[in-house]
Amino acid sequence: MSKALKILLTSTPSPDDAPLFRNGLDLARQIAKLSYLVSQDTENSYHGRENSAASFLNQIFRGERSASPDMKRAINEAVVLRLINQPLAVREEWLEKINRTIEEAQNARKLQKYSDVNFAFENLLELEESCTDHFVVSPVTTHDIIRVGSHPLREIMIRRLNLYKPEISKDGGEEISTIIDPKITTRYTFCVSSQERAEDGWRRFFYQVTGVASDNPTGLPLSVNEANVRLQELDEIDALRIFAIPEEICGIPIVVHEPLSTTPTGFITFYKFDSSVDVHPIPTHYMNDWKKSVFERIIYGKSNVTRVNWQSVNKMVVQEAENLLRLR
């Protein structure tokens, strides 16, 4: 659609048989000459800024940026002046075509951005299913990661940590378990910004897998005793770890897969209240800096880091859960 805009402005014959403008630079020059946009009744922010206008137009034509309201108004004014000798109906017809093409280009960019986010999220899900080491940093709490009861990230984590009981289906009278492989083949490490939030992370895990907070998204909920034993086992074998780390190295929510490898994969994640997630891949060349400035400080004790174990909070959390379940 951005190419269509360039063609319409610089290649398509106008009512006098010549293109509206010879090229993008010609359009930028005409825009820069305008001190005031008469038809828009506003000042021209690109007056005297030919290079800025040309650079912006090139980005628009390449589909890298959308036309800002100021640029759209400036293009409209330049077109009006270019067709000043044409009847009003002709000028309005051309403005309608140009504005419609600008809008279509903007909608195409939005769709592409949505598709890119979806692709990144699909990539994230694939890695969640296959990787052996997940490293999660959340500036607030593990609540961001585990609060969505039916979210696929939640379901994958609980399934891979075997924090559920299988639902039983019957096929011809024979009971069939939905568990495929209960063996733990991965590790999850969560890093939050305080001891209190780390303790709350264990509480939220426990509430989720026992059905205190909501239904277990993977299968039937564990009993209080089963969940207590299971979390203790996961903690002891380092399959599930929660750290309290300094706030200054806990700035943005990220998920990193295989952080110990030479080629870790990272994503910035934003968990929304409508259960959706915005996912943005971290460029590979930034990951080495992240390993030195964040990961190694946490794992190798180069900073004030505290591991909060399940055993340190289990009595309190189990008692709270039992009380809540009794109230049902």
C-alpha positions in Angstrom: 0.0 0.0 0.0 2.9 2.4 0.7 4.2 1.6 -2.9 0.7 2.5 -4.1 0.9 5.9 -2.4 4.3 6.6 -4.1 2.9 5.6 -7.5 -0.2 7.8 -7.0 1.9 10.8 -6.1 4.8 10.4 -8.4 3.9 8.2 -11.4 0.2 8.3 -12.0 -0.8 10.9 -14.7 -2.8 13.8 -13.2 -5.5 15.7 -14.9 -2.9 17.5 -17.0 -1.3 14.2 -18.0 1.9 14.7 -15.9 2.5 13.1 -12.5 1.6 15.3 -9.5 5.3 15.3 -8.5 8.5 14.1 -10.3 9.6 12.1 -7.3 9.6 12.1 -3.5 12.2 14.8 -3.4 10.1 17.1 -5.5 7.2 16.5 -3.2 9.4 17.3 -0.2 10.6 20.5 -1.8 7.0 21.6 -2.4 6.1 20.8 1.2 9.1 22.7 2.6 8.1 25.8 0.7 4.8 26.0 2.5 4.8 28.2 5.6 1.1 27.9 6.1 -1.4 25.2 5.1 -4.2 27.4 3.9 -6.7 24.6 3.2 -5.9 23.1 6.6 -5.8 26.4 8.4 -2.7 25.5 10.3 1.1 26.2 10.2 3.3 23.8 8.3 5.7 22.0 10.7 7.9 21.0 7.7 8.4 24.6 6.5 12.1 25.0 5.5 12.8 21.4 6.4 13.2 19.8 3.0 15.6 17.1 4.2 13.4 16.1 7.1 10.3 15.9 4.8 12.2 13.9 2.2 13.5 11.4 4.7 10.1 11.0 6.2 8.5 10.5 2.8 11.0 7.9 1.8 10.3 6.0 5.0 6.5 6.2 4.3 7.0 5.0 0.7 9.1 2.1 1.9 6.4 1.1 4.3 8.6 1.7 7.4 6.5 4.4 8.9 2.9 5.7 8.7 2.2 9.3 7.6 1.8 11.5 10.7 -1.2 13.9 10.8 1.2 16.8 10.1 2.7 15.0 7.0 -0.8 14.1 5.8 -1.9 17.7 6.0 1.2 18.9 4.2 0.8 16.4 1.4 -2.8 17.5 1.0 -1.8 21.1 0.8 0.9 20.4 -1.8 -1.6 18.5 -3.9 -4.2 21.3 -3.7 -1.6 23.8 -4.9 -0.4 21.4 -7.6 -4.0 21.1 -8.9 -4.9 24.7 -8.2 -6.0 25.3 -11.8 -8.3 22.3 -11.9 -12.0 22.4 -10.9 -12.8 22.0 -7.3 -14.4 18.6 -7.9 -11.2 17.3 -9.5 -9.1 18.5 -6.6 -11.5 16.8 -4.1 -11.5 13.6 -6.1 -7.7 13.4 -6.0 -7.5 14.3 -2.3 -10.0 11.5 -1.6 -7.9 9.0 -3.5 -4.7 10.1 -1.8 -6.2 10.1 1.7 -7.8 6.7 1.1 -4.4 5.3 -0.1 -2.7 6.8 3.0 -5.3 5.2 5.3 -4.9 1.8 3.5 -1.2 2.0 3.9 -1.6 2.7 7.7 -4.0 -0.2 8.1 -1.6 -2.5 6.2 1.2 -1.4 8.7 -1.1 -2.1 11.6 -1.9 -5.6 10.2 1.8 -6.3 9.6 2.7 -5.2 13.1 0.0 -7.5 14.4 1.3 -10.3 12.3 4.9 -9.8 13.5 3.7 -9.9 17.1 1.7 -13.1 16.4 4.8 -14.6 14.7 7.0 -13.7 17.7 4.4 -15.2 20.1 4.2 -18.4 18.1 8.0 -18.6 18.2 7.9 -18.0 22.0 5.3 -20.9 22.4 7.5 -23.2 20.4 10.5 -22.5 22.5 8.4 -22.9 25.7 7.5 -26.4 24.5 11.0 -27.5 23.7 13.7 -25.7 25.7 15.3 -27.1 28.8 15.9 -23.8 30.7 13.5 -20.9 31.1 14.7 -17.7 32.7 12.1 -15.1 33.5 12.6 -11.6 34.9 9.5 -9.7 36.1 9.7 -6.2 37.6 6.6 -6.8 39.6 5.7 -10.4 40.5 5.4 -13.9 39.1 1.7 -13.0 39.0 2.3 -11.6 35.5 3.3 -15.0 34.3 0.8 -17.2 36.1 -2.3 -15.2 36.6 -4.0 -16.1 33.4 -5.8 -19.4 34.1 -6.2 -20.5 30.5 -3.3 -18.8 28.9 -1.1 -21.2 26.7 2.1 -20.0 28.6 0.5 -21.1 31.8 -0.7 -24.4 30.4 2.7 -25.3 29.0 4.5 -24.4 32.2 2.2 -26.4 34.5 2.2 -29.4 32.1 6.0 -29.5 31.8 6.4 -29.2 35.6 3.8 -31.9 36.0 1.8 -29.8 38.4 -1.6 -31.4 37.8 -3.5 -34.6 37.9 -4.5 -36.1 34.5 -8.1 -35.9 33.4 -9.4 -39.4 32.7 -11.4 -40.1 29.6 -13.1 -43.4 28.7 -12.7 -45.1 25.3 -14.8 -48.2 25.0 -14.9 -48.5 28.8 -11.2 -48.3 29.2 -9.8 -45.4 31.2 -7.1 -43.3 29.5 -4.8 -40.8 31.2 -4.0 -37.6 29.5 -0.5 -37.6 30.9 2.0 -38.4 28.2 5.3 -38.1 30.0 5.4 -37.0 33.7 9.3 -36.7 33.7 10.6 -33.2 34.2 12.7 -32.1 31.2 13.0 -28.4 31.9 13.7 -25.8 34.5 12.0 -22.5 35.3 13.7 -19.6 37.1 11.7 -16.6 38.1 13.3 -13.3 39.3 11.3 -10.6 41.0 12.2 -7.4 42.8 11.7 -8.3 46.5 11.5 -11.1 49.0 7.8 -10.4 49.5 7.1 -10.8 45.8 9.1 -14.0 45.6 7.1 -15.4 48.5 3.9 -14.3 46.8 5.1 -16.1 43.6 5.1 -19.4 45.5 1.7 -18.6 46.9 0.2 -18.0 43.5 1.7 -21.2 42.0 0.2 -23.1 44.9 -3.2 -21.5 44.6 -3.3 -22.1 40.9 -2.4 -25.8 40.9 -4.7 -26.6 43.8 -7.6 -24.7 42.2 -7.8 -22.2 45.0 -7.4 -19.3 42.6 -9.0 -20.8 39.5 -9.2 -24.0 37.6 -5.9 -25.8 36.9 -5.5 -25.1 33.1 -3.9 -28.4 32.3 -5.9 -31.0 34.2 -7.5 -31.7 37.5 -6.2 -29.7 40.5 -3.8 -31.3 42.9 -4.8 -31.7 46.5 -3.1 -29.4 49.1 -0.8 -32.2 50.2 0.0 -33.3 46.6 0.9 -29.7 45.7 3.0 -29.2 48.8 5.0 -32.3 48.1 5.3 -31.6 44.4 6.6 -28.0 44.8 9.1 -29.2 47.4 10.4 -31.8 44.9 10.7 -29.2 42.1 12.5 -26.8 44.4 14.9 -29.4 45.6 15.9 -30.5 42.0 16.1 -26.9 40.9 13.3 -27.4 38.3 11.4 -24.4 39.8 13.4 -21.5 41.4 12.3 -18.1 42.5 14.9 -15.3 43.3 14.5 -11.9 44.9 16.9 -9.6 43.0 17.8 -5.9 43.2 15.2 -3.6 41.5 17.9 -2.0 39.3 18.5 -5.3 37.4 14.8 -6.1 37.3 13.7 -3.4 35.0 11.6 -4.9 32.2 9.7 -8.2 31.9 11.7 -10.7 29.8 11.7 -14.4 29.0 15.0 -16.0 28.0 15.4 -19.5 26.7 18.6 -21.5 27.3 20.4 -18.6 29.0 23.5 -20.8 29.6 24.0 -21.5 25.9 26.1 -19.4 23.6 23.0 -18.4 21.7 20.2 -17.7 24.2 16.9 -16.4 22.8 15.1 -13.6 24.6 11.7 -11.9 24.4 10.3 -8.7 26.0 6.8 -9.6 27.2 3.9 -7.4 28.3 1.1 -9.3 29.9 -2.3 -7.5 29.5 -5.4 -7.7 31.7 -7.4 -9.0 28.7 -5.2 -12.2 28.9 -3.2 -11.3 25.7 0.5 -10.9 25.5 2.6 -8.5 23.4 5.9 -10.3 22.6 9.0 -8.5 21.1 12.1 -10.5 20.3 15.4 -9.2 21.7 18.0 -8.8 19.0 20.8 -11.4 19.3 23.6 -8.9 19.6 22.0 -7.6 22.8 21.8 -11.0 24.5 25.5 -11.1 25.3 25.2 -7.8 27.2 22.2 -9.1 29.0 24.0 -12.2 30.1 26.9 -10.1 31.6 24.8 -7.3 33.2 21.8 -9.4 34.5 22.1 -13.1 34.2 25.6 -13.6 35.6 25.0 -11.1 38.4 22.0 -13.2 39.5 23.4 -16.7 39.0 27.0 -16.2 40.0 26.2 -14.1 43.1 27.6 -10.9 41.7 24.8 -8.9 43.3 22.5 -8.9 46.3 20.4 -11.9 45.3 18.3 -14.2 47.5 16.8 -17.5 46.6 13.4 -18.0 48.2 12.7 -21.7 48.7 9.3 -23.3 48.9 10.1 -24.7 52.3 10.4 -21.2 53.8 6.8 -20.3 53.0 5.0 -23.7 52.6 3.5 -23.9 56.1 1.9 -20.4 55.8 0.7 -20.9 52.3 -0.7 -24.4 52.9 -2.6 -23.1 55.9 -4.0 -20.2 53.9 -5.1 -22.5 51.1 -6.8 -24.9 53.4 -8.7 -22.1 55.0 -9.9 -20.7 51.7 -10.9 -24.2 50.5 -13.0 -24.7 53.6 -14.9 -21.6 53.0 -16.2 -22.9 49.7 
